[in-house]
Amino acid sequence: MKLISITGENVPPSKGGSPAETFDRSIVTWEENGQQKTLTVTYVRYFAKVLAERGIYDEAAEKVPVNHLAALLFAEKYPNTPEKRHYINDTETFLALFEGFSLAAYMERYPGLIVHTVA
């Protein structure tokens, strides 16, 4: 997998009072076999807080937001999934993406793509 970009964003609120502002989206784009592929993972924003509370990953301390990591971790954990858009609303499913995760190892593996952006 040759990574092209890793981004994250807050899901914009929709009409009708939807609780969309409580979701984040993580997007990873890579090249594989000469084709560009993009995978999107949308998840409950609260999961980032759970990661920190359980001592798994603290975006405030590490300075790299969870929404810049989740899609890449999903793509690596499930490389043969045919769907390109995923929604995770289960805490344990989301936390499983971060099993064995090391930011230092990722920064070494993907230099220049994962940047410190949390203030």
C-alpha positions, -999 to 999 in steps of 0.1 A, spaced: 0 0 0 15 33 -11 -2 60 10 -12 92 -8 -31 111 20 -46 107 54 -72 133 65 -99 137 91 -129 160 96 -159 167 118 -191 155 100 -211 187 92 -245 189 109 -274 181 87 -309 197 85 -336 186 109 -316 188 142 -297 157 135 -269 148 160 -244 147 131 -221 171 150 -213 142 172 -195 123 145 -160 124 129 -148 111 96 -114 96 88 -103 93 52 -73 75 37 -63 74 1 -36 50 -13 -24 35 -45 -26 -2 -51 -19 -21 -83 -18 12 -102 -53 22 -90 -61 49 -65 -84 39 -36 -101 58 -9 -117 45 23 -138 65 47 -147 56 83 -173 76 101 -176 71 139 -189 85 171 -166 114 182 -169 102 218 -147 72 209 -116 94 209 -123 102 246 -128 65 254 -94 57 238 -78 83 261 -97 72 292 -86 36 287 -50 46 281 -50 33 245 -44 65 226 -46 101 238 -48 125 208 -43 156 231 -10 141 244 2 127 210 -9 158 190 -23 136 161 -61 134 160 -79 101 160 -97 111 128 -63 111 110 -57 75 121 -89 55 121 -93 49 84 -57 39 79 -60 14 108 -93 1 94 -77 -4 59 -48 -23 74 -69 -44 97 -94 -53 69 -75 -51 37 -99 -71 16 -131 -54 25 -150 -44 -7 -169 -15 9 -152 19 8 -174 36 34 -178 24 69 -198 36 99 -188 24 134 -212 30 163 -199 3 186 -172 13 211 -154 -21 212 -153 -24 174 -137 10 172 -112 4 201 -102 -29 184 -88 -8 155 -62 6 179 -50 -28 193 -12 -28 192 -11 7 178 21 28 182 22 63 168 60 62 167 59 31 145 34 47 122 54 79 119 84 58 109 64 36 85 45 66 69 69 95 72 54 129 62 18 116 60 9 116 97 13 151 109 8 166 144 -23 188 142 -40 188 176 -34 220 194 
